[in-house]
Amino acid sequence: MKLLTNIAPVKITLTVLAVVMLSLPNWVGAQVLVPSGSFHSVMPEVKGEPVAVNSFYMDTTAVTNKEYSEFLQDHEDWQPGNVPSIFAYKGYLKSWENTNSDEVVNPDEPVTSVSWYAANAYCQSVGGRLPTLNEWEYSAQLMDFDSSADAREFANRLMSWYSTFDSENVGDVGSTGIENRYGVKDQFGLIMEWVQDFKPVIANDLSLDCGTVGRMQKLGNAYSYAASIRYITRMSFSPKSTNSTVGFRCAYDVETIEEKEASL
């Protein structure tokens, strides 16, 4: 299934939080280049499709419990009990009994129950940022199927996962076997993920009802159902939300990676 259309690059403006403490990048995990292109949004009110996206780098997998615990060692302000209520609800890391990276439970599972603010702080600490909504959705559509039957089977898997998701039984990162053509893994079938602009301005004019979901499912392909559920779910979030089904991964400007590589 080919979903790319003609490239029409646009410059994406990124919001930088002034409230987080920055540290030198330690470049945890692995990143891959997602080349520029365009995709079809499920937002019914979006004009001028397809949506163009510039090239960017993104983590191949979501940030793990171990990686986040290492972040906490260097950023005590983000340890449970130290985070002001304006940056996270009480559910922040609610299942964590120990933040020591050598003793963290399920070290290879994706970290969840972190707020948008906390996710931003982590990504900035490693020289990155949260992916924009369009970057994340564009990457999620970069998958190929050998046949329409394979695409339908994939769509059925997505419907099953979104309707039966169990936050108590999350697998390790990389365990879903779902990977886009550039090596980005687990955008489906593991957790929901924060994006930088998780609640677009247009969301304020949309009601969270079945009619909205129906209008969003206009593409008629493997992604319509999954994408509409993600958009509707994001609209219900606050940046302080600490949902046990939501984690994150980081994205990076191409210039940032090139500068890093040049310094090696």
C-alpha positions as CSV (number, residue, x, y, z in Angstrom):
1,M,0.0,0.0,0.0
2,K,1.6,3.3,-1.1
3,L,0.3,6.4,0.7
4,L,3.0,8.9,-0.2
5,T,2.1,11.7,-2.6
6,N,4.1,14.5,-4.2
7,I,6.5,16.1,-1.7
8,A,5.6,19.7,-0.8
9,P,7.9,20.6,2.1
10,V,6.8,23.0,4.8
11,K,8.6,24.3,7.8
12,I,7.1,23.1,11.1
13,T,7.3,25.5,14.0
14,L,8.1,23.7,17.3
15,T,7.3,24.9,20.8
16,V,10.1,24.9,23.3
17,L,9.3,24.7,26.9
18,A,11.2,27.2,29.1
19,V,10.2,25.3,32.3
20,V,12.4,22.3,31.9
21,M,16.0,21.8,32.8
22,L,18.2,21.0,29.8
23,S,21.2,18.7,29.9
24,L,23.8,17.7,27.4
25,P,22.5,15.1,24.9
26,N,23.4,11.5,25.8
27,W,21.7,10.1,22.7
28,V,20.0,7.1,24.2
29,G,18.3,4.6,22.0
30,A,18.4,4.6,18.2
31,Q,17.0,7.0,15.7
32,V,16.2,6.6,12.0
33,L,15.6,9.2,9.3
34,V,12.1,9.6,8.1
35,P,12.3,11.3,4.6
36,S,10.0,14.2,3.7
37,G,6.7,13.5,2.0
38,S,3.0,13.9,2.5
39,F,0.0,12.0,3.9
40,H,-3.7,12.1,4.1
41,S,-5.1,13.3,7.4
42,V,-8.3,11.8,8.8
43,M,-9.3,15.2,10.2
44,P,-12.6,16.0,8.4
45,E,-12.1,19.8,8.6
46,V,-8.5,19.9,7.4
47,K,-8.2,21.8,4.2
48,G,-5.6,21.4,1.4
49,E,-4.7,17.8,1.7
50,P,-2.4,16.0,1.4
51,V,-0.4,17.3,4.4
52,A,3.3,17.8,3.7
53,V,6.0,17.0,6.3
54,N,9.7,17.8,6.2
55,S,12.4,15.1,6.9
56,F,13.1,14.4,10.5
57,Y,14.6,11.7,12.7
58,M,12.6,9.6,15.2
59,D,13.4,7.0,17.8
60,T,12.9,3.5,16.5
61,T,11.0,2.6,19.7
62,A,9.2,4.3,22.6
63,V,11.2,5.4,25.6
64,T,11.6,2.6,28.1
65,N,11.2,2.4,31.8
66,K,15.0,2.0,32.2
67,E,15.8,5.0,29.9
68,Y,13.3,7.1,31.8
69,S,14.7,6.0,35.2
70,E,18.2,7.1,34.0
71,F,16.7,10.5,33.2
72,L,15.3,10.7,36.7
73,Q,18.7,10.2,38.2
74,D,20.0,13.3,36.6
75,H,16.8,15.3,36.8
76,E,15.5,15.0,40.4
77,D,12.9,17.6,39.8
78,W,11.0,15.0,37.7
79,Q,11.1,12.2,40.3
80,P,7.7,11.2,41.7
81,G,6.8,13.4,44.6
82,N,8.9,16.3,43.3
83,V,6.8,17.3,40.3
84,P,4.5,20.3,40.9
85,S,0.8,19.7,40.3
86,I,0.9,22.2,37.4
87,F,3.1,19.8,35.4
88,A,1.5,16.4,36.2
89,Y,-1.6,14.8,37.8
90,K,-1.2,12.5,40.9
91,G,-1.0,9.5,38.6
92,Y,2.5,10.4,37.5
93,L,4.6,7.1,37.5
94,K,2.0,5.7,39.9
95,S,3.1,2.1,39.6
96,W,6.8,2.9,40.3
97,E,8.2,1.8,43.6
98,N,11.8,2.5,42.8
99,T,13.4,5.0,40.4
100,N,16.9,3.4,40.6
101,S,17.8,2.4,37.0
102,D,19.3,-0.9,38.3
103,E,16.1,-1.9,40.1
104,V,13.4,-0.6,37.9
105,V,10.6,-3.1,37.1
106,N,10.1,-4.2,33.5
107,P,13.0,-2.2,32.2
108,D,12.3,-2.8,28.5
109,E,8.7,-1.9,28.6
110,P,7.7,1.6,27.4
111,V,7.4,4.1,30.2
112,T,3.7,5.3,30.7
113,S,1.9,7.4,33.2
114,V,4.0,10.4,32.3
115,S,2.6,13.8,31.5
116,W,3.2,15.8,28.3
117,Y,5.4,18.1,30.3
118,A,7.5,15.2,31.5
119,A,7.8,13.7,28.1
120,N,9.0,17.1,26.7
121,A,11.6,17.4,29.5
122,Y,13.0,14.0,28.7
123,C,13.2,14.6,25.0
124,Q,14.9,17.9,25.5
125,S,17.4,16.3,27.8
126,V,18.6,14.1,25.0
127,G,18.7,16.8,22.4
128,G,15.4,16.0,20.9
129,R,11.7,17.0,21.1
130,L,8.3,15.3,20.9
131,P,7.3,14.6,17.3
132,T,4.6,16.8,15.9
133,L,1.2,15.3,15.4
134,N,1.7,15.4,11.6
135,E,5.2,13.8,11.9
136,W,3.9,11.0,14.0
137,E,0.9,10.3,11.8
138,Y,2.9,10.5,8.6
139,S,5.4,7.9,10.0
140,A,2.5,5.7,11.0
141,Q,1.2,5.6,7.4
142,L,4.6,4.6,5.9
143,M,3.8,0.9,5.7
144,D,3.6,-1.4,2.7
145,F,1.4,-4.4,2.3
146,D,1.8,-7.2,-0.3
147,S,-1.9,-7.3,-1.0
148,S,-5.3,-5.8,0.0
149,A,-5.9,-8.9,2.0
150,D,-2.8,-8.2,4.1
151,A,-4.0,-4.6,4.6
152,R,-7.4,-5.8,5.8
153,E,-5.9,-8.3,8.2
154,F,-3.7,-5.5,9.6
155,A,-6.8,-3.2,10.0
156,N,-8.6,-6.0,11.9
157,R,-5.6,-6.4,14.2
158,L,-5.7,-2.6,14.9
159,M,-9.4,-2.7,15.7
160,S,-9.0,-5.6,18.1
161,W,-6.1,-3.9,19.9
162,Y,-7.7,-0.5,20.3
163,S,-10.9,-2.1,21.6
164,T,-9.2,-4.5,24.1
165,F,-6.1,-2.6,25.1
166,D,-4.8,-3.8,28.5
167,S,-2.4,-1.4,30.3
168,E,-1.5,-4.2,32.8
169,N,-0.1,-6.4,30.0
170,V,2.1,-4.2,27.9
171,G,5.0,-5.9,26.1
172,D,8.6,-4.8,25.6
173,V,9.4,-2.2,23.0
174,G,10.0,-3.8,19.6
175,S,7.7,-6.7,20.5
176,T,4.7,-6.0,18.2
177,G,6.5,-6.9,15.0
178,I,4.9,-3.8,13.4
179,E,7.5,-1.6,11.7
180,N,7.3,1.1,9.0
181,R,9.5,1.1,5.9
182,Y,12.2,3.1,7.6
183,G,12.4,1.1,10.8
184,V,10.1,2.9,13.2
185,K,8.5,0.3,15.4
186,D,5.4,-0.2,17.5
187,Q,3.4,2.8,16.4
188,F,0.5,0.5,16.6
189,G,-0.2,-2.4,19.1
190,L,1.9,-1.3,22.1
191,I,0.8,2.0,23.7
192,M,-0.6,5.4,22.8
193,E,2.0,8.2,22.4
194,W,2.3,11.9,23.2
195,V,2.9,14.3,20.4
196,Q,3.9,17.9,20.6
197,D,0.6,19.4,19.4
198,F,-1.6,16.6,20.8
199,K,-4.7,18.8,20.8
200,P,-4.9,20.8,17.6
201,V,-6.8,24.1,17.6
202,I,-9.5,22.5,15.5
203,A,-10.2,20.0,18.3
204,N,-12.1,22.7,20.3
205,D,-14.8,22.7,17.7
206,L,-15.2,18.9,17.5
207,S,-17.4,16.9,19.9
208,L,-16.3,13.5,21.1
209,D,-19.1,11.5,19.6
210,C,-19.6,8.7,17.2
211,G,-20.5,11.1,14.4
212,T,-17.1,12.7,14.7
213,V,-15.4,9.3,14.5
214,G,-17.5,8.4,11.5
215,R,-16.5,11.6,9.6
216,M,-12.8,10.8,10.4
217,Q,-13.0,7.3,8.9
218,K,-13.2,8.7,5.4
219,L,-10.0,7.2,3.9
220,G,-11.4,3.7,3.8
221,N,-8.0,2.1,4.5
222,A,-6.1,0.3,7.2
223,Y,-5.4,3.5,9.1
224,S,-8.8,5.3,9.3
225,Y,-10.1,3.5,12.3
226,A,-6.8,3.6,14.3
227,A,-6.1,7.3,13.4
228,S,-9.6,8.4,14.3
229,I,-9.4,6.8,17.7
230,R,-6.0,8.4,18.3
231,Y,-7.3,11.9,17.4
232,I,-10.4,11.5,19.5
233,T,-8.3,10.2,22.5
234,R,-5.8,13.0,22.2
235,M,-8.5,15.6,22.3
236,S,-9.5,14.4,25.7
237,F,-6.0,14.9,27.2
238,S,-4.6,17.7,29.3
239,P,-0.9,18.3,29.2
240,K,-0.9,17.1,32.9
241,S,-2.6,13.8,32.0
242,T,-0.8,10.7,33.3
243,N,-2.6,7.9,31.6
244,S,-1.3,4.4,32.0
245,T,-1.9,3.7,28.3
246,V,0.3,6.7,27.1
247,G,4.0,6.9,26.7
248,F,6.2,8.7,24.1
249,R,9.2,8.6,21.8
250,C,11.4,11.5,20.7
251,A,12.0,13.2,17.4
252,Y,15.0,15.2,16.2
253,D,15.6,17.9,13.6
254,V,17.8,16.8,10.8
255,E,20.3,19.5,11.6
256,T,20.6,18.3,15.2
257,I,21.6,14.8,14.1
258,E,23.9,16.1,11.4
259,E,25.7,18.3,14.0
260,K,26.0,15.3,16.3
261,E,27.5,13.1,13.6
262,A,29.9,15.8,12.6
263,S,31.2,16.0,16.2
264,L,32.0,12.3,16.4
